[in-house]
Amino acid sequence: MTTWNPCSIGCTDLCNDNVEQEIKFEFFRNETSGKHKNLAHFITTLAVLKTQGEICTMPISGSNKCTLNKVHFEKKHSFLEYVFGGCDIDLTMAIDFTLSNGAPNLPESLHYWNMQKNQYLQVIN
């Protein structure tokens, strides 16, 4: 029996959220020559995976079976779903007009007024 690490795949990436679209699972043995060997495969749908529960057993080539442990479906809301659902978004901005960062006429200051680089200030003056 071979066990693989768990992975997480979004339904949109897996089958574009179409529960009846066929999904093909393929298992390969990695070869250093680059000619990987196909060990087995099975085809199912998202609807079948949802109806089988947390542990899904799928028949593969021959009399072998593939067991998917801990199959879990979780709804993840998009940003737009939050916004259209009534989520309020607040924006706060601050501008530091203090001289705590140094005098604007000194080159070491964070607010240094360089008239050669800042053409907008030249137009105003």
N, C-alpha and C positions, 0 to 999 in steps of 0.2 A: 504494500500500500504506500503510495506517495502522497505527501502532504505539502501544499504550497502555502506561502504566506498570505494572510488576508489582504484584500484590496477593497477599495471603495470606488464605485463607478456611478456617475449620475445617469439617471434614466434618459435625460436629453442626449447625452453622449452615446449611450448604449443603443437606443432605438428611436431617438427623436420623440420620446414620450408616446409612441404608438404601441399600445399593449399587445396588438395582434401581429406586429412585424416580427419576422423570424430573426433569432439571434443565434449565431453559430459560435460555439466554444471549441477552440482547437488547442491541443496539447502537443508540444514539441520537445524533443530532446536536443539540447544545444550541442552542436559539433564545432570544433575549432576550425575545421575546413570551410565552414560556412554553409555546408549542405545539411541543414537541420532535418531531423527525422520526425515525421508526423506520427505521434503515438496513438492518438485517438481524437475523436470529435463528437459532439452532439449538437442538435439543433432544437431550440425551444422558443418560447415566447415569454414576454414579460407577464402576461396573464397567467400562464402555467406556473411561473415562479411565485407569483403572488398567492395562488390558490394552494400551493403545497406547504406553505408555512415556513418556519425558520430553518428546517432541515429538508433539503430537496435532494432526491435521488434520481439520477437520470441514467437511462441505459446508454452505453457506448458500444463500440465495435465488439462483436463476439458476445460473450455472456458477462462482460465486465460492466461495472456500474461506477458512476461518478457521484459522489455525495458532496453537496454544497452545504457546509455548516454555517449557521448564524446568518442566514439570508434576512436582511433587515431593510425595510423601506421606510424612509423618513422624508417628510415634506420640508423642503428648504425654500423659504420665501425669498423672492427677488427684491431688490431695492424698490422697484416700481410698485410691487404689491404692497409694500409698507406705505409708500406715498399715497397711492390710491385708496388704501384702507383707512386713511385719516391720520397718518403719522405727521406730527408737526416737526418742522425743521427750523431751528433757530440759528442765526449767524451773528456772531459778535466779532467786531473788528476793533483794533486799537492802533492809534498812531502815537508814537513817542515823540512829543515836542520838547521834552526836557533836555537839558544840556548834560545829563549824566554820562553820555557817551563821548563827551568832549565837544569843544567849540567847533562849529561847522567850518571855520576858516583854517583849521589845522589839518594837514594831510593824514594824521594818525586817527582822526575822529571817524566814527561810523557814519556821520552825517556830513562828511566833507563836501563842500560845494566846489567841484572841479568844473570851471566854466568851459574848458576845452572838450570835456566829455558830455556835458549836459547842455545840449543846444536849447532845450526848452527854457532853462533859466536865463540864457543869454537873450532870448526873445523878450522875456518879461522885463528884464532890466533895461 
